[in-house]
Amino acid sequence: MSRVYNFSAGPAVLPEEVLEEAAREMMDYRGTGMSVMEMSHRSKDYQDIIDEAEKDLRELMHIPDNYKVLFVQGGGHTQFAMVPMNLFKNKVGDYIITGLWAKRAWKEAQMFGTANAVASSEDKTFTYIPDCSDLPIDEDADYVYICLNNTIYGTVYHELPNTKGKDLVADISSCFLSEPLDVSKFGILWGGVQKNVGPAGVAIAIVREDLIREDVLPGTPTMLRYKTYADNGSMYNTPPTYIIYMCGKVFKWLKKNGGLEAMKERNEEKAKLLYDFLDESRLFKGTVEKKDRSLMNVPFVTGDADLDALFVKEAKEAGLVNLKGHRSVGGMRASLYNAMPVEGVEALVKFMREFEEKHVK
Ligand SMILES: *Cc1c(COP(=O)(O)O)cnc(C)c1O
């Protein structure tokens, strides 16, 4: 077996222990004689799996009792629609546009009512987080929407926006469980799990109970109502059973490894290794404003597209894979999710140093 260091932005690296345990349980899950994939979602064994996953997530994030945890199919893009469909009363949403994913969410909401862009950093290719201390929040806004960590551009909010009393909805896909977060500051937190939590295909929505409403926009399909998930333990229909099982394993791994405080420390250590190198490098440089740097996604460039391409190619040959940047930024991007070991980042920095020696006279 030969494993690489996988810097993919998502689907992304998972803890090896988790993959190994899943492999061991593949043919016979704990004496049931079958794989979790083959199991009825109405069985006691599966009920235990989903209950425990929710319980562990609640513990990890200290989720208050008045928030529901919902496992929803369809990933991130489905949440772009579910948020306005479920929260639009006045049919007004205020969006802060800090990257492609926030923009997609904003565009989606426009199908259902008025979606205002109350701030944007598109003027500088999303390389910073705009000042959100005094935004022109619409009096009628049903919520204010942000993307907390911008996967493509590598920025993160270090301070939450002043929503002037409106509920805050946040897409936390790429920083999910990377550090502690005060859930009570949000109306809804949702994250696609394929970045930092599990395999692709599920978003976990953490929704304050009063936002789970009967009176959603007319025409909202059953499977796009938060209430359907809340009333049925996320099992109104057949849920993505195997993905939820894998997420549950990752939650256990997080608990075993010290929880989110420990993850934060580890993630800071890893990001520091790379950022410190970028700050002193004569060849590579980071692309975003230092004050807004993400711990999870680190874009960088050499300034020469051919050299960038050569770097990505040679890095791959050295077992450091998926370092090509998103097409809208170019250059490189290293995603340093929870499951990326410190050794992976050390290997990357060492490789970058050697590449620099070779290419800078
Ligand atoms: C990847 C990503 C999305 C899109 O998720 P899909 O599951 O592909 O729809 C949305 N938001 C953020 C922050 C992401 O990183």
The ligand as an ORCA input file, in Angstrom:
! r2SCAN-3c Opt
* xyz 0 1
  C     -17.186     22.751     -1.817
  C     -17.982     23.819     -1.227
  C     -19.330     24.022     -1.578
  C     -20.023     23.190     -2.637
  O     -20.367     21.952     -2.137
  P     -21.089     20.829     -3.049
  O     -21.312     19.734     -2.061
  O     -20.168     20.487     -4.154
  O     -22.367     21.402     -3.529
  C     -20.021     25.028     -0.942
  N     -19.426     25.807     -0.020
  C     -18.149     25.647      0.338
  C     -17.536     26.553      1.357
  C     -17.377     24.646     -0.248
  O     -16.095     24.492      0.096
*
